[in-house]
Structure formats: C-alpha cells, structure tokens
Amino acid sequence: MVNHTPTSVVTIERFIIEQERLHPEASGDLSNILYDLALAAKMITNKVRNAGLVDILGSAQTENVQGEIQQKLDIFANETIIKAMDHTGRLCAMASEEEEGIVAIPREFKTGRYLLLFDPLDGSSNIDVNVPVGTIFSVVPKITRGRDGTLEDLLQPGRRQVAAGYVIYGSATMLVYTTGQGAHGFTLDPSIGEFLLSHPNIRIPEHGRYLSVNDSYAPLWCDEVRDLMRRYRGLDGDHQPLSIRYVGSLVADFHRNLLGGGIFAYPRNSQTPEGKLRLLYEANPLAFIVEQAGGLASDGANRILDVPPASLHQRTPLYIGSKAEVELAERIVGETVRT
Ligand code: P6P
C-alpha cells in the first residue's frame, strides 16, 4: 500500500522565508522578487495548459491560430512577468528576450536595488507538439547610482547574480531556483495552487548519463567538437557511452540532466559562430544553478559565469551539466577557442 500522505508540506513561500532567516541583514526584497516570480509562473502555467486545449479547438485554422497562439503565449508570458514585477518597488529595470532594449520601471512606481533578466517562454515553438517549455530568470544587484537601472547594471558577469531559476511547464510545473545556498526544486500542486518543496538541495551526478546535442550540425562543427562528441559516445574506447536525449527545449533538456546527470552541448558552428543560446538570461542563470548543484557550465574555454557581457542579447556556445563531461569539453575544445 503506497502512502500518499506527503512527509512534510513546505511551500515555496515558507522555504524562502526560512532561507532569508539565514541572512539577518536581508531586507526581504529578494524574497519578494521570488514570490512575485512564483505568482507569474502560476499565471503562465494556466495559459500554457489552456493553449493546448484551444489549439485542438483551433485545429480548423491550424496555421493562423497556432501561429497567433505561439506569439500570444510568448507575449503573454512576457507581459505577465513585466506586470507582476514592474510596480513592486524592488526592481530598477528589467531585460527580456522579447524586448530589444531595457524595460524601464514606469515613473509612477518606486524603484528598488535589483534588476531582473528573463526569457519568458523559451522553446515556445514546442508548444504545438506538447513538448515542455520554460521560463528562465536571473537577478543581479544595481551597481550604479540614480533611480533607474542602466545597461551597466544589466551587463554584469554571471558570478554577480544574487538569484537565478527556471520554471518548466512539463507533465508537472516545477520551479527550480538558487540564491547561492544550493539549488531547490518546487512542484506546483494545482489542487491548491501552491509550489511545494519536492527537490531540496539538488545535486547533479559528477558523471553524466545523458548527452543532449543536435547532431544535425556535425558537418558545421570544428574537428575538436566532432572529436569531443565521439568521446561522449564512447567511440574512442575510453569513455562509457552517454545516452542521447535531445528534446530541443533548453529547459527540458537541462532539467533532465540536472536531476539524472548529463551534458547539454550547443557548440559554436560555422552558421552560428557565437553560439545560439543567450548569455544573460539563458546560460548565466542555468550556470548559477548547475554550479550550486555541483556541476559546471562553460563556453568551451571559459566558465560561463566569468564571461564579461558586452550586449543584452549576446549569444554563447554552451556546455553545461555534469562536472566530468564539461571538463572534458574544456580539455578537447578549449584549445581551439583559445588559439
Ligand atoms: P536547435 C529553442 O528554440 C532553443 O532556443 C532552446 O530551447 C533549445 O535548446 C534550442 O533552441 C534548440 O536549437 O538548433 O537544436 O533547434
């Protein structure tokens, strides 16, 4: 007989408060940013779930409706986060994958001493085939004077993040975040509308099980990257072959590897010489989380969290996950990048 009674019910709000108590000097602003993000995640969850339904209803006009829904979903998620965050007095600016420039705090609202950078709905093209998608967020402190956040405040290396996390809208909705005291996962219980602690102190296995990479780019990779992928597959006779798992949704691939051990690789290639994924609101937040879980994140030569940003939507190659596999990538690929 399986006992379904939860051992202990810890809501994300209670967990955040307990984490805050570890820092008597804390003002509570960062905690409130996390609460507000959890609220936005619940609102986006609701819309993402419905989109699937409407999609079926809208199958007569598959192309238009689907296109609009995808665009609506991206825009809905973007607007939901902005509206949840812009009036709280905790932020002095935001940056979004959906917005070209800085998202300023309206003049009528107080500003605070943090900035939020986010990808509101990564992988939204997967919605119409019911593949998990995700929201990714990063929080950095204001380092300039004056009311408003500036580009200088936003362009800080990942090491300066004070919080980071993601929401995965999968078979369940989960929120995983860190404030530098470990990485913790919460699962949304839709019956009560609460995120409950389900994965405290996540640790990523040192050696991976999975390899997440889009092989179709192999002809565009340099020889060193192809050599690295052969080693991940055990074709060099020295390494245990990794199982291939590639969903094509960064948050879904990252989350599986975080819990089960593995490496997600999106190398630079001749079509995307800077890489595809974004440094500030995709690689940096996931790198903060994976390092807190005992893993690593690299661009092939430098740790992601040390890369100095030059622009808001800067792209980067990304090798992220279990320590052993990222270190192998740096050994094999790093020389090319450095020379
Ligand atoms: P490719 C989705 O479009 C995304 O930004 C990430 O979520 C995902 O990991 C990647 O692109 C997939 O890219 O080139 O393999 O289709």
Boltz pocket constraint, residues with backbone or C-beta under 6 A from the ligand:
constraints:
  - pocket:
      binder: B
      contacts: [[A, 122], [A, 123], [A, 124], [A, 125], [A, 214], [A, 248], [A, 249], [A, 250], [A, 251], [A, 253], [A, 276]]
      max_distance: 6.0
